[in-house]
Amino acid sequence: MALTRCPECRKKISESAKICPNCGFSFKQENLEIYKQKLEERHLQNTEINRKSTKLHLIWFCIFALFLIIASVITQS
């Protein structure tokens, strides 16, 4: 009996199982397709969040660099 991981709860279950005994995830083909679509949607959302986060980090870095430049100009005067 080989074991595999449930894509939903990540617990080990039998490869011959039709549903996960832990979370109830169904391994029917149509349910697997729905799961793949949801996974792709989550991936796209995470990509968008990462893109926005990178922009925010760059903005804060520029503000910090500008602050350092202004501070060094003021202290040299």
N, C-alpha and C positions, 0 to 999 in steps of 0.2 A: 504494500500500500504506500504509494508516494504521497508526499505532502506538498501543498502549495500555499501561498499566502492569499488571503482574501484582499481584493483591491480596496475595499472600503475600510475595514477595521484592522487589516494587516496581521491578523491571527492566522496561525497555521491550521489548515484544514485538509481533508482528503481531496485528492484530485477528482474523485468520482462524485463528490457532493453536488447536489443540484442547487442548494441554497446554503449560505453560511449559517452554522448553528449559533454563532455568537451575535451577529448583527442582522441576519435575515437577508443579506444581499443575494439576489437571484443570479445564477449564471446562465440564464437563457440568453440567446443571441441578441434579441431586441433590447434587453436590459444592459447587456455589455456595450451595445452601440450608444445607448443613452448615457452610460457612465463615461464612455470615451468623449462624447460631446461636452459633458459637464467638465471633464478634466481639461479639455482644450480651452473652454471658456475661462476656467480658473487660471490657466497658464497665461492667457491674454490679459486678464485682469492684473495678475502679478507683474507682468512685463510693463504694463502701464504704470503701476504703482512704483516700480523700480525706476522708470524713466523720470517720473515726477520727483522722486526722492533724490535722484542724481542732480536734477536741475536745482533743487532747493539747497543741496550741499554746495554746489558751485556758487550760488548766490551768496550764501553765508561766507564762503571762502573769499569771495571778492570784497565783501564788506569788511572782513577781518584784515585783509591785505591793505585795503584803503585806510583803515584805522591805523595800522602800523606805519604806513607811509606818512600820514598826517602827524602822528606822534613823533616820528623821527625828525620831521621838518621843524616842528615846534621846539623840540629839545635842542636842535642844532643852532637855532636862532639866538 
